[in-house]
Structure formats: structure tokens, C-alpha cells
Amino acid sequence: MSQYNHPTPTSFFLDEEKRTLYLSWSDEHESVHDWERLRWACPCAWCAGEGGVPGVLASKKSLSREETTLINIEPVGRYGLTPVWEDGHKTGIYTYEKLRAMCECDECRKKRL
């Protein structure tokens, strides 16, 4: 599916108690994302690496509370969202396709099995 006919997020909710991001989509799906899993999956060059050079996450065994506390979500064009983390990190662009593929709701987990 191309980025132009892929479902798009319509709203989000940051559940601080559960440390979970809920995204509502244009196709009425609600995706569920654990904050720490999202941070471990950060696609930016600093975190994930680039050009064969590993990113900083490759050498970490754990992340701090600041690194895994999501404080906002910002849209990037018509194709993605950037999480804003409490430690100031905000360079990872998660495409809509990546976010949908990472959904942790029961329905999506069953589809991946």
C-alpha cells in the first residue's frame, strides 16, 4: 500500500499511568504502543545507526525513565510522526506504516503469528 492510500492517524492519547501511546486511525483502528518499545525502535541515525555504524541503542542494555517517557507526538508531513521524549530526543520519524506494523493490540498480535 502506498503512503497516499495508507490509513492515517486522526488522534492520539498518551496514557501516563500505563506508559502507552494510543493512536486512532482513519480506518477506525486504534493502535497500542508501549513507550519503551517505541524508544528501542527509534529509527533515527543517532539511535539506530547508519552506514554500517551502529547507533547508541546497540550498546545499551537498558534505558532511563527520561528516555522512555513520551511527552508529545508531532506530525511529519503526510507520512509520519515524531515522538518527543522527556530527555529531549525528537529526531526519530516513525512512518505510518512502521507504526501500524508495530501495533501491540490483540488483533494485530494475532495477525503477526
All heavy atoms as an XYZ file, in Angstrom:
919
protein
N       0.839     -1.172      0.000
C       0.000      0.000      0.000
C       0.889      1.242      0.000
O       1.808      1.334      0.792
C      -0.874     -0.070      1.262
C      -2.039      0.835      1.248
S      -3.080      0.600      2.719
C      -4.392     -0.335      2.011
N       0.629      2.180     -0.852
C       1.459      3.385     -0.890
C       1.128      4.296      0.283
O       0.074      4.181      0.896
C       1.258      4.139     -2.202
O       0.111      4.944     -2.132
N       2.008      5.229      0.546
C       1.786      6.140      1.672
C       0.548      7.002      1.469
O      -0.010      7.533      2.409
C       3.009      7.010      1.912
C       3.274      8.013      0.813
C       4.587      8.724      1.001
O       5.501      8.200      1.602
N       4.688      9.913      0.486
N       0.081      7.155      0.236
C      -1.041      8.038     -0.029
C      -2.391      7.379      0.191
O      -3.382      8.060      0.354
C      -0.934      8.603     -1.449
C       0.322      9.417     -1.600
C       1.393      8.943     -2.343
C       0.465     10.632     -0.948
C       2.568      9.665     -2.432
C       1.635     11.361     -1.044
C       2.677     10.876     -1.782
O       3.849     11.592     -1.873
N      -2.472      6.048      0.202
C      -3.749      5.410      0.489
C      -3.685      4.583      1.767
O      -4.575      3.816      2.055
C      -4.245      4.580     -0.701
C      -3.286      3.476     -1.089
O      -2.313      3.220     -0.402
N      -3.567      2.818     -2.193
N      -2.643      4.757      2.534
C      -2.493      4.090      3.821
C      -3.327      4.857      4.847
O      -3.419      6.075      4.782
C      -1.009      4.096      4.224
C      -0.699      3.159      5.330
N      -0.876      3.504      6.650
C      -0.239      1.894      5.329
C      -0.518      2.491      7.416
N      -0.137      1.501      6.637
N      -3.921      4.147      5.822
C      -4.639      4.863      6.880
C      -3.727      5.872      7.569
O      -2.522      5.656      7.685
C      -5.040      3.747      7.851
C      -4.995      2.497      7.052
C      -3.944      2.702      6.007
N      -4.314      6.951      8.029
C      -3.548      7.990      8.709
C      -4.078      8.176     10.133
O      -5.266      7.979     10.390
C      -3.645      9.327      7.956
O      -5.015      9.695      7.845
C      -3.018      9.231      6.580
N      -3.196      8.564     11.042
C      -3.651      8.812     12.406
C      -4.584     10.029     12.451
O      -4.370     11.003     11.736
C      -2.357      9.114     13.174
C      -1.267      8.546     12.340
C      -1.741      8.680     10.926
N      -5.612      9.923     13.270
C      -6.555     11.033     13.415
C      -6.448     11.683     14.796
O      -6.820     12.842     14.958
C      -8.000     10.558     13.185
O      -8.284      9.484     14.095
C      -8.187     10.078     11.747
N      -5.951     10.933     15.775
C      -5.754     11.491     17.112
C      -4.839     10.561     17.900
O      -4.594      9.426     17.494
C      -7.083     11.677     17.848
O      -7.687     10.435     18.096
N      -4.349     11.071     19.031
C      -3.523     10.232     19.896
C      -3.814     10.539     21.353
O      -4.339     11.605     21.686
C      -2.032     10.410     19.595
C      -1.454     11.743     20.024
C      -0.911     11.908     21.289
C      -1.439     12.815     19.153
C      -0.377     13.132     21.686
C      -0.910     14.041     19.532
C      -0.368     14.193     20.805
N      -3.497      9.573     22.202
C      -3.650      9.731     23.642
C      -2.420      9.139     24.307
O      -2.030      8.001     24.009
C      -4.912      9.021     24.131
C      -5.039      9.006     25.634
C      -5.253     10.170     26.346
C      -4.934      7.818     26.332
C      -5.358     10.157     27.738
C      -5.033      7.787     27.722
C      -5.256      8.961     28.420
N      -1.787      9.915     25.179
C      -0.636      9.442     25.946
C      -1.131      9.044     27.333
O      -1.515      9.909     28.120
C       0.419     10.544     26.070
C       1.001     11.087     24.770
C       1.937     12.255     25.064
C       1.724      9.993     24.020
N      -1.141      7.755     27.611
C      -1.577      7.256     28.910
C      -0.349      7.175     29.814
O       0.449      6.239     29.707
C      -2.228      5.885     28.747
C      -2.848      5.365     30.025
O      -2.333      5.676     31.126
O      -3.837      4.620     29.928
N      -0.195      8.174     30.670
C       0.988      8.250     31.529
C       1.044      7.112     32.536
O       2.127      6.617     32.848
C       1.023      9.601     32.248
C       1.241     10.755     31.289
C       1.256     12.099     31.992
O       1.686     12.178     33.153
O       0.834     13.078     31.354
N      -0.098      6.683     33.041
C      -0.126      5.607     34.028
C       0.344      4.284     33.420
O       1.164      3.575     33.998
C      -1.534      5.452     34.600
C      -1.611      4.439     35.725
C      -3.018      4.358     36.311
O      -3.623      5.431     36.566
O      -3.487      3.230     36.500
N      -0.155      3.959     32.234
C       0.223      2.707     31.563
C       1.471      2.859     30.701
O       1.965      1.882     30.152
C      -0.932      2.201     30.695
C      -2.133      1.780     31.500
C      -3.225      1.265     30.600
C      -4.440      0.860     31.409
N      -5.539      0.427     30.535
N       1.948      4.120     30.548
C       3.107      4.414     29.694
C       2.884      3.825     28.291
O       3.708      3.107     27.745
C       4.403      3.917     30.342
C       4.645      4.620     31.695
C       5.877      4.176     32.418
N       7.104      4.322     31.670
C       7.769      5.473     31.471
N       7.312      6.596     31.958
N       8.889      5.481     30.794
N       1.741      4.191     27.750
C       1.284      3.652     26.473
C       0.753      4.776     25.593
O       0.078      5.678     26.070
C       0.167      2.608     26.704
O       0.682      1.554     27.525
C      -0.344      2.029     25.406
N       1.079      4.689     24.306
C       0.543      5.598     23.293
C      -0.593      4.877     22.575
O      -0.438      3.741     22.129
C       1.641      5.954     22.275
C       1.191      6.592     20.961
C       0.593      7.977     21.194
C       2.360      6.666     19.977
N      -1.729      5.553     22.481
C      -2.866      5.045     21.714
C      -3.051      5.964     20.519
O      -3.157      7.180     20.680
C      -4.147      5.037     22.560
C      -4.068      4.104     23.737
C      -3.646      4.556     24.979
C      -4.403      2.757     23.601
C      -3.561      3.698     26.067
C      -4.314      1.895     24.684
C      -3.895      2.371     25.911
O      -3.803      1.511     26.982
N      -3.060      5.381     19.333
C      -3.287      6.136     18.101
C      -4.602      5.694     17.483
O      -4.821      4.490     17.286
C      -2.172      5.870     17.086
C      -0.824      6.514     17.325
C       0.202      5.952     16.344
C      -0.915      8.016     17.191
N      -5.469      6.644     17.171
C      -6.689      6.354     16.419
C      -6.386      6.624     14.957
O      -5.724      7.611     14.625
C      -7.839      7.242     16.892
O      -8.139      6.960     18.232
N      -6.899      5.753     14.079
C      -6.593      5.821     12.653
C      -7.835      6.100     11.829
O      -8.952      5.837     12.266
C      -5.955      4.510     12.200
C      -4.634      4.252     12.833
C      -4.404      3.724     14.068
C      -3.350      4.529     12.288
N      -3.060      3.652     14.318
C      -2.389      4.138     13.239
C      -2.916      5.072     11.082
C      -1.015      4.265     13.020
C      -1.552      5.200     10.857
C      -0.617      4.799     11.825
N      -7.610      6.578     10.615
C      -8.709      6.920      9.701
C      -9.561      5.712      9.322
O     -10.701      5.877      8.901
C      -8.164      7.600      8.442
O      -7.231      6.761      7.787
N      -9.052      4.500      9.500
C      -9.836      3.287      9.217
C     -10.488      2.737     10.489
O     -10.949      1.607     10.523
C      -8.980      2.223      8.541
C      -7.863      1.708      9.432
O      -7.677      2.218     10.559
O      -7.149      0.780      8.997
N     -10.508      3.549     11.556
C     -11.137      3.253     12.832
C     -10.370      2.258     13.706
O     -10.851      1.861     14.758
C     -12.595      2.824     12.651
C     -13.420      3.919     11.998
C     -14.884      3.581     11.888
O     -15.333      2.596     12.502
O     -15.582      4.320     11.172
N      -9.176      1.879     13.296
C      -8.331      1.032     14.147
C      -7.731      1.903     15.248
O      -7.496      3.092     15.045
C      -7.202      0.405     13.311
C      -6.331     -0.517     14.099
N      -6.751     -1.760     14.496
C      -5.071     -0.366     14.577
C      -5.780     -2.348     15.181
N      -4.751     -1.520     15.244
N      -7.521      1.312     16.419
C      -6.787      2.006     17.473
C      -5.543      1.177     17.762
O      -5.635      0.024     18.161
C      -7.612      2.164     18.745
C      -6.829      2.915     19.813
C      -7.618      3.196     21.069
O      -7.862      2.255     21.835
O      -7.989      4.367     21.266
N      -4.380      1.763     17.517
C      -3.154      1.023     17.790
C      -2.624      1.357     19.173
O      -2.878      2.437     19.718
C      -2.094      1.247     16.703
O      -1.759      2.600     16.588
N      -1.892      0.400     19.730
C      -1.393      0.458     21.089
C       0.129      0.338     21.029
O       0.653     -0.577     20.380
C      -1.978     -0.717     21.917
C      -1.441     -0.714     23.326
C      -3.499     -0.680     21.890
N       0.843      1.259     21.704
C       2.302      1.266     21.647
C       2.891      1.535     23.026
O       2.701      2.612     23.587
C       2.794      2.342     20.668
C       2.255      2.175     19.291
N       2.831      1.338     18.373
C       1.180      2.720     18.685
C       2.136      1.382     17.252
N       1.130      2.214     17.418
N       3.615      0.566     23.536
C       4.347      0.729     24.783
C       5.467      1.736     24.555
O       6.203      1.646     23.570
C       4.934     -0.624     25.199
C       5.820     -0.516     26.403
O       5.289     -0.439     27.525
O       7.060     -0.505     26.217
N       5.613      2.710     25.458
C       6.602      3.772     25.268
C       8.018      3.228     25.158
O       8.796      3.672     24.313
C       6.542      4.771     26.416
C       5.288      5.597     26.451
C       4.252      5.586     25.540
C       4.936      6.544     27.439
N       3.301      6.482     25.923
C       3.681      7.087     27.083
C       5.554      6.998     28.595
C       3.037      8.060     27.836
C       4.910      7.969     29.351
C       3.670      8.492     28.978
N       8.381      2.293     26.004
C       9.763      1.793     25.964
C      10.043      1.060     24.653
O      11.100      1.231     24.048
C      10.064      0.883     27.156
C      11.523      0.480     27.191
C      11.966     -0.158     28.493
O      11.236     -0.084     29.499
O      13.072     -0.732     28.491
N       9.093      0.262     24.184
C       9.287     -0.429     22.895
C       9.436      0.576     21.759
O      10.234      0.366     20.845
C       8.127     -1.371     22.624
C       8.208     -2.629     23.430
C       7.208     -3.679     22.932
N       7.177     -4.776     23.853
C       6.186     -5.028     24.719
N       5.121     -4.242     24.742
N       6.234     -6.056     25.533
N       8.658      1.651     21.822
C       8.790      2.685     20.784
C      10.195      3.283     20.796
O      10.796      3.477     19.739
C       7.780      3.815     21.013
C       6.421      3.706     20.386
C       5.573      4.914     20.753
C       6.489      3.551     18.880
N      10.709      3.580     21.971
C      12.041      4.204     22.043
C      13.117      3.247     21.549
O      14.040      3.646     20.841
C      12.342      4.677     23.469
C      13.665      5.436     23.592
C      13.687      6.712     22.716
N      14.972      7.351     22.678
C      15.330      8.398     23.425
N      14.474      8.932     24.277
N      16.523      8.916     23.310
N      13.024      1.966     21.921
C      14.005      0.991     21.430
C      13.974      0.886     19.905
O      14.974      0.566     19.277
C      13.770     -0.389     22.036
C      14.328     -0.562     23.407
C      13.625     -0.765     24.560
C      15.708     -0.581     23.806
N      14.484     -0.883     25.633
C      15.769     -0.775     25.199
C      16.915     -0.424     23.101
C      16.961     -0.834     25.913
C      18.112     -0.482     23.818
C      18.126     -0.694     25.197
N      12.832      1.169     19.316
C      12.676      1.066     17.857
C      12.942      2.384     17.133
O      12.683      2.491     15.934
C      11.266      0.580     17.530
N      13.481      3.375     17.831
C      13.707      4.680     17.204
C      14.537      4.511     15.925
O      15.634      3.950     15.956
C      14.415      5.634     18.166
S      14.647      7.278     17.435
N      14.015      5.006     14.797
C      14.696      4.823     13.520
C      15.735      5.884     13.172
O      16.354      5.806     12.110
C      13.541      4.869     12.521
C      12.562      5.809     13.151
C      12.683      5.573     14.646
N      15.976      6.855     14.049
C      16.920      7.923     13.682
C      18.354      7.387     13.624
O      18.679      6.356     14.202
C      16.826      9.099     14.657
S      17.725      8.898     16.205
N      19.203      8.096     12.927
C      20.600      7.672     12.755
C      21.331      7.593     14.095
O      22.152      6.702     14.316
C      21.326      8.631     11.814
N      21.037      8.502     15.006
C      21.699      8.505     16.315
C      21.378      7.222     17.086
O      22.271      6.580     17.637
C      21.271      9.735     17.117
C      21.815      9.764     18.507
C      21.137      9.483     19.644
C      23.158     10.058     18.908
N      21.957      9.592     20.734
C      23.216      9.951     20.306
C      24.315     10.410     18.215
C      24.377     10.179     21.033
C      25.464     10.641     18.950
C      25.491     10.525     20.332
N      20.104      6.833     17.107
C      19.687      5.657     17.876
C      19.921      4.345     17.135
O      20.442      3.385     17.703
C      18.206      5.763     18.242
S      17.837      7.047     19.445
N      19.505      4.290     15.870
C      19.558      3.049     15.105
C      20.853      2.858     14.326
O      21.178      1.751     13.916
C      18.372      2.995     14.134
N      21.578      3.948     14.114
C      22.805      3.867     13.323
C      22.539      4.114     11.851
O      21.398      4.203     11.416
N      23.629      4.207     11.108
C      23.522      4.377      9.652
C      24.866      4.082      9.018
O      25.903      4.143      9.681
C      23.052      5.787      9.279
C      24.064      6.879      9.574
C      23.584      8.252      9.139
O      22.707      8.346      8.267
O      24.093      9.245      9.676
N      24.839      3.731      7.741
C      26.073      3.480      7.004
C      26.935      2.388      7.617
O      28.154      2.464      7.575
N      26.290      1.399      8.200
C      27.036      0.293      8.800
C      27.580      0.584     10.192
O      28.226     -0.262     10.803
N      27.348      1.781     10.700
C      27.802      2.147     12.048
C      26.613      2.015     12.996
O      25.567      2.627     12.768
C      28.349      3.596     12.072
C      28.761      3.991     13.481
C      29.502      3.749     11.105
N      26.741      1.201     14.052
C      25.625      1.030     14.975
C      25.285      2.320     15.706
O      26.153      3.155     15.970
C      26.110     -0.015     15.979
C      27.456     -0.453     15.543
C      27.913      0.438     14.428
N      24.023      2.470     16.050
C      23.581      3.611     16.835
C      23.818      3.384     18.314
O      24.248      2.311     18.739
N      23.527      4.396     19.112
C      23.772      4.321     20.549
C      22.938      3.239     21.237
O      23.368      2.692     22.248
C      23.558      5.677     21.262
C      24.530      6.716     20.755
C      22.142      6.159     21.137
N      21.789      2.906     20.688
C      20.960      1.887     21.333
C      21.579      0.494     21.257
O      21.293     -0.350     22.095
C      19.550      1.876     20.738
C      18.714      3.133     20.960
C      17.327      2.970     20.362
C      18.624      3.489     22.435
N      22.436      0.274     20.280
C      23.072     -1.039     20.131
C      23.962     -1.378     21.321
O      24.175     -2.554     21.626
C      23.885     -1.090     18.836
N      24.474     -0.369     22.001
C      25.385     -0.628     23.120
C      24.711     -0.503     24.488
O      25.348     -0.676     25.510
C      26.581      0.336     23.060
O      26.122      1.665     23.189
N      23.405     -0.227     24.502
C      22.690     -0.076     25.768
C      21.971     -1.362     26.148
O      21.451     -2.057     25.294
C      21.675      1.064     25.679
C      22.294      2.424     25.615
C      21.227      3.477     25.792
C      21.874      4.829     25.943
N      21.268      5.600     27.005
N      21.932     -1.619     27.445
C      21.182     -2.763     27.954
C      19.838     -2.325     28.522
O      18.908     -3.103     28.623
C      21.990     -3.492     29.019
C      23.227     -4.183     28.457
C      23.881     -5.035     29.515
C      25.142     -5.746     29.110
N      25.638     -5.695     27.817
N      19.758     -1.051     28.905
C      18.503     -0.514     29.429
C      18.430      0.980     29.118
O      19.430      1.597     28.769
C      18.414     -0.740     30.942
O      19.428     -0.025     31.612
N      17.236      1.509     29.252
C      17.002      2.925     29.010
C      16.478      3.568     30.291
O      15.781      2.928     31.078
C      15.970      3.117     27.899
C      16.369      2.597     26.523
C      15.189      2.634     25.570
C      17.527      3.401     25.963
N      16.792      4.838     30.474
C      16.334      5.560     31.662
C      14.848      5.913     31.541
O      14.268      5.871     30.450
C      17.147      6.846     31.839
O      16.780      7.788     30.845
N      14.269      6.286     32.645
C      12.862      6.716     32.645
C      12.678      7.930     31.729
O      11.691      8.009     31.001
C      12.419      7.041     34.071
C      10.968      7.362     34.187
C      10.330      6.508     35.242
N       8.924      6.854     35.413
C       7.947      5.994     35.214
N       8.216      4.764     34.861
N       6.707      6.351     35.397
N      13.619      8.878     31.759
C      13.533     10.052     30.876
C      13.559      9.649     29.401
O      12.874     10.245     28.581
C      14.697     11.006     31.132
C      14.520     11.913     32.300
C      15.651     12.937     32.373
O      16.773     12.651     31.908
O      15.391     14.026     32.891
N      14.371      8.644     29.064
C      14.493      8.205     27.672
C      13.236      7.502     27.183
O      13.008      7.407     25.974
C      15.679      7.258     27.509
C      17.028      7.922     27.646
C      18.163      6.921     27.655
O      18.123      5.964     28.463
O      19.097      7.099     26.846
N      12.421      7.005     28.100
C      11.232      6.239     27.717
C       9.927      6.915     28.133
O       8.881      6.276     28.124
C      11.286      4.823     28.307
O      11.335      4.913     29.737
C      12.476      4.055     27.784
N       9.990      8.196     28.481
C       8.775      8.933     28.818
C       8.406      9.826     27.643
O       9.151     10.727     27.275
C       8.962      9.765     30.103
O       9.229      8.868     31.185
C       7.714     10.567     30.413
N       7.272      9.521     27.057
C       6.784     10.234     25.882
C       5.985     11.454     26.343
O       5.070     11.323     27.153
C       5.906      9.280     25.074
C       5.473      9.641     23.688
C       6.643     10.035     22.806
C       4.732      8.478     23.059
N       6.365     12.634     25.849
C       5.654     13.840     26.280
C       4.796     14.468     25.179
O       3.921     15.267     25.469
C       6.619     14.896     26.884
C       7.683     15.329     25.883
C       7.251     14.377     28.158
C       8.509     16.524     26.355
N       5.024     14.089     23.918
C       4.209     14.629     22.829
C       4.474     13.836     21.554
O       5.437     13.077     21.472
C       4.525     16.112     22.588
C       3.426     16.830     21.830
O       2.329     16.313     21.641
N       3.723     18.044     21.395
N       3.636     14.053     20.570
C       3.777     13.473     19.232
C       3.627     14.625     18.253
O       2.697     15.424     18.377
C       2.678     12.423     18.955
C       2.816     11.223     19.867
C       2.688     11.989     17.507
C       3.946     10.300     19.511
N       4.530     14.711     17.277
C       4.455     15.767     16.271
C       4.331     15.160     14.878
O       5.069     14.224     14.553
C       5.710     16.644     16.337
C       5.853     17.375     17.661
C       7.143     18.169     17.774
O       8.045     18.022     16.925
O       7.248     18.940     18.743
N       3.425     15.684     14.037
C       3.303     15.172     12.668
C       4.507     15.568     11.822
O       5.104     16.622     12.028
C       2.027     15.831     12.147
C       1.845     17.047     12.995
C       2.490     16.757     14.322
N       4.847     14.702     10.875
C       5.917     14.970      9.919
C       5.311     14.766      8.530
O       5.037     13.633      8.116
C       7.124     14.020     10.111
C       8.200     14.316      9.082
C       7.671     14.125     11.520
N       5.078     15.855      7.848
C       4.475     15.771      6.515
C       3.181     14.990      6.552
O       2.420     15.054      7.514
N       2.967     14.192      5.496
C       1.773     13.343      5.415
C       2.124     11.873      5.560
O       1.366     11.015      5.130
C       1.097     13.537      4.062
C       0.453     14.866      3.910
C      -0.342     14.890      2.636
N      -0.075     16.150      1.954
C      -0.350     16.378      0.700
N      -0.863     15.440     -0.050
N      -0.076     17.552      0.174
N       3.280     11.598      6.178
C       3.736     10.209      6.193
C       4.208      9.687      7.536
O       4.451      8.494      7.680
C       4.872     10.025      5.178
C       6.134     10.771      5.545
C       7.149     10.144      6.261
C       6.309     12.099      5.180
C       8.306     10.827      6.601
C       7.459     12.785      5.517
C       8.456     12.146      6.227
O       9.596     12.823      6.570
N       4.338     10.537      8.548
C       4.867     10.012      9.793
C       4.651     10.895     10.998
O       4.093     11.992     10.901
N       5.106     10.385     12.120
C       5.026     11.083     13.397
C       6.376     11.019     14.094
O       7.106     10.028     13.954
C       3.979     10.429     14.302
C       2.547     10.406     13.796
C       1.672      9.561     14.726
C       1.991     11.813     13.692
N       6.694     12.055     14.831
C       7.919     12.091     15.629
C       7.545     12.166     17.106
O       6.903     13.124     17.526
C       8.785     13.310     15.265
O       9.294     13.137     13.953
C       9.956     13.467     16.223
N       7.936     11.162     17.879
C       7.737     11.246     19.320
C       8.704     12.262     19.931
O       9.844     12.388     19.487
C       8.078      9.836     19.823
C       8.073      8.966     18.618
C       8.437      9.850     17.473
N       8.240     12.962     20.925
C       9.088     13.873     21.691
C       9.244     13.240     23.071
O       8.261     13.041     23.788
C       8.458     15.275     21.806
C       9.356     16.183     22.633
C       8.205     15.865     20.420
N      10.490     12.911     23.404
C      10.791     12.209     24.649
C      11.217     13.191     25.734
O      11.747     14.263     25.433
C      11.882     11.169     24.402
C      11.477     10.170     23.364
C      11.808     10.188     22.040
C      10.620      9.049     23.538
N      11.215      9.136     21.389
C      10.483      8.413     22.290
C       9.952      8.511     24.642
C       9.720      7.265     22.106
C       9.191      7.365     24.462
C       9.077      6.759     23.205
N      11.031     12.792     26.976
C      11.353     13.662     28.102
C      12.828     14.055     28.149
O      13.181     15.138     28.620
C      10.958     12.973     29.414
C      11.005     13.897     30.611
C      10.454     13.224     31.839
O      11.239     12.581     32.563
O       9.237     13.338     32.068
N      13.718     13.212     27.620
C      15.151     13.539     27.622
C      15.523     14.525     26.515
O      16.691     14.864     26.337
C      16.009     12.278     27.526
C      15.912     11.583     26.174
O      14.988     11.893     25.379
O      16.747     10.714     25.897
N      14.521     15.005     25.741
C      14.770     15.984     24.685
C      14.928     15.384     23.297
O      14.958     16.104     22.304
N      15.006     14.060     23.197
C      15.180     13.419     21.893
C      13.900     13.562     21.070
O      12.813     13.296     21.562
C      15.524     11.944     22.083
C      15.833     11.244     20.795
N      16.944     11.550     20.050
C      15.175     10.282     20.123
C      16.954     10.777     18.973
N      15.889     10.008     18.993
N      14.061     13.988     19.806
C      12.889     14.138     18.927
C      13.291     14.118     17.460
O      12.783     14.902     16.659
C      12.120     15.415     19.265
C      12.925     16.690     19.172
C      12.057     17.874     19.514
C      12.862     19.145     19.364
N      12.055     20.326     19.619
N      14.190     13.219     17.103
C      14.614     13.152     15.703
C      14.171     11.877     14.992
O      14.418     11.728     13.804
C      16.147     13.287     15.580
O      16.767     12.259     16.338
C      16.613     14.650     16.059
N      13.523     10.977     15.686
C      13.072      9.737     15.053
C      11.743      9.925     14.356
O      10.759     10.310     14.973
N      11.703      9.673     13.058
C      10.452      9.770     12.308
C       9.922      8.354     12.094
O      10.550      7.543     11.422
C      10.652     10.465     10.951
C      11.184     11.880     11.159
C       9.339     10.473     10.163
C      11.612     12.573      9.875
N       8.785      8.071     12.700
C       8.127      6.780     12.552
C       7.087      6.930     11.449
O       6.121      7.691     11.609
C       7.434      6.374     13.842
C       8.363      6.118     15.009
C       9.077      7.152     15.614
C       8.520      4.842     15.516
C       9.919      6.921     16.687
C       9.359      4.591     16.596
C      10.047      5.636     17.172
O      10.886      5.405     18.242
N       7.260      6.226     10.342
C       6.270      6.310      9.271
C       4.968      5.686      9.745
O       4.945      4.875     10.683
C       6.740      5.575      8.000
O       6.865      4.188      8.303
C       8.048      6.160      7.460
N       3.880      6.059      9.099
C       2.590      5.467      9.446
C       2.647      3.950      9.291
O       2.130      3.218     10.133
C       1.470      6.035      8.577
C       1.232      7.512      8.758
C       0.611      8.245      7.758
C       1.616      8.188      9.909
C       0.363      9.606      7.913
C       1.385      9.540     10.067
C       0.759     10.241      9.063
O       0.527     11.577      9.208
N       3.298      3.488      8.227
C       3.404      2.036      8.011
C       4.156      1.363      9.156
O       3.756      0.303      9.621
C       4.105      1.738      6.685
C       3.297      2.088      5.461
C       3.480      3.530      4.977
O       4.072      4.369      5.683
O       3.003      3.818      3.876
N       5.233      1.982      9.618
C       6.010      1.411     10.730
C       5.163      1.355     11.997
O       5.151      0.348     12.701
C       7.283      2.226     10.967
C       8.147      1.709     12.120
C       9.419      2.523     12.262
C      10.302      2.051     13.387
N      10.977      0.785     13.121
N       4.449      2.444     12.281
C       3.613      2.464     13.479
C       2.528      1.397     13.436
O       2.276      0.716     14.429
C       2.999      3.852     13.674
C       3.978      4.917     14.148
C       3.384      6.307     13.968
C       4.377      4.682     15.595
N       1.900      1.231     12.282
C       0.863      0.188     12.174
C       1.481     -1.190     12.327
O       0.920     -2.067     12.986
C       0.125      0.297     10.841
C      -0.927      1.371     10.802
C      -2.045      1.196     11.800
N      -2.992      0.162     11.440
C      -4.177      0.368     10.898
N      -4.588      1.602     10.652
N      -4.961     -0.625     10.599
N       2.642     -1.397     11.756
C       3.310     -2.702     11.867
C       3.732     -3.008     13.304
O       3.838     -4.173     13.690
C       4.521     -2.746     10.939
N       3.976     -1.965     14.088
C       4.408     -2.144     15.475
C       3.236     -2.239     16.460
O       3.453     -2.416     17.659
C       5.294     -0.960     15.907
C       6.620     -0.878     15.220
S       7.533      0.610     15.725
C       7.734      0.334     17.486
N       2.011     -2.119     15.985
C       0.850     -2.112     16.875
C       0.845     -3.360     17.756
O       1.069     -4.472     17.290
C      -0.447     -2.033     16.072
S      -1.918     -2.067     17.122
N       0.570     -3.145     19.046
C       0.582     -4.234     20.018
C      -0.815     -4.636     20.484
O      -0.947     -5.351     21.480
C       1.422     -3.819     21.229
C       2.863     -3.509     20.874
C       3.627     -2.931     22.050
O       3.736     -3.634     23.074
O       4.079     -1.781     21.952
N      -1.860     -4.201     19.771
C      -3.208     -4.614     20.163
C      -3.359     -6.122     19.912
O      -2.602     -6.715     19.144
C      -4.278     -3.817     19.413
S      -4.586     -4.334     17.708
N      -4.334     -6.722     20.560
C      -4.534     -8.174     20.431
C      -4.753     -8.595     18.985
O      -4.196     -9.594     18.524
C      -5.718     -8.631     21.286
C      -5.428     -8.537     22.776
O      -4.239     -8.506     23.156
O      -6.395     -8.484     23.570
N      -5.558     -7.832     18.247
C      -5.857     -8.151     16.850
C      -4.583     -8.178     15.997
O      -4.354     -9.114     15.228
C      -6.839     -7.114     16.310
C      -7.202     -7.283     14.852
C      -8.062     -6.131     14.344
O      -8.732     -5.459     15.162
O      -8.054     -5.909     13.126
N      -3.741     -7.169     16.138
C      -2.515     -7.102     15.339
C      -1.503     -8.173     15.765
O      -0.819     -8.750     14.915
C      -1.887     -5.709     15.429
S      -2.869     -4.448     14.566
N      -1.430     -8.444     17.045
C      -0.524     -9.512     17.512
C      -0.917    -10.856     16.901
O      -0.064    -11.622     16.471
C      -0.555     -9.624     19.031
C       0.217     -8.539     19.726
C       0.154     -8.759     21.215
N       0.667     -7.594     21.915
C       1.289     -7.670     23.057
N       1.506     -8.821     23.648
N       1.717     -6.578     23.639
N      -2.233    -11.142     16.866
C      -2.719    -12.407     16.292
C      -2.373    -12.495     14.814
O      -2.005    -13.553     14.323
C      -4.229    -12.538     16.496
C      -4.606    -12.858     17.930
C      -6.107    -12.890     18.104
C      -6.445    -13.051     19.577
N      -7.899    -12.895     19.823
N      -2.503    -11.375     14.083
C      -2.198    -11.369     12.651
C      -0.727    -11.694     12.390
O      -0.387    -12.289     11.389
C      -2.521     -9.999     12.039
C      -3.974     -9.756     11.821
C      -4.190     -8.384     11.208
C      -5.652     -8.053     11.084
N      -5.856     -6.690     10.558
N       0.160    -11.253     13.313
C       1.591    -11.488     13.114
C       1.994    -12.923     13.417
O       3.068    -13.341     13.014
C       2.407    -10.516     13.967
C       2.402     -9.104     13.431
C       3.437     -8.232     14.100
N       3.158     -7.962     15.493
C       2.506     -6.888     15.949
N       2.045     -6.000     15.107
N       2.322     -6.719     17.239
N       1.183    -13.651     14.147
C       1.526    -15.040     14.494
C       1.340    -15.950     13.362
O       1.116    -16.321     12.508
C       0.713    -15.531     15.698
C       1.016    -14.827     16.991
C       0.092    -15.356     18.082
C       2.458    -15.034     17.422
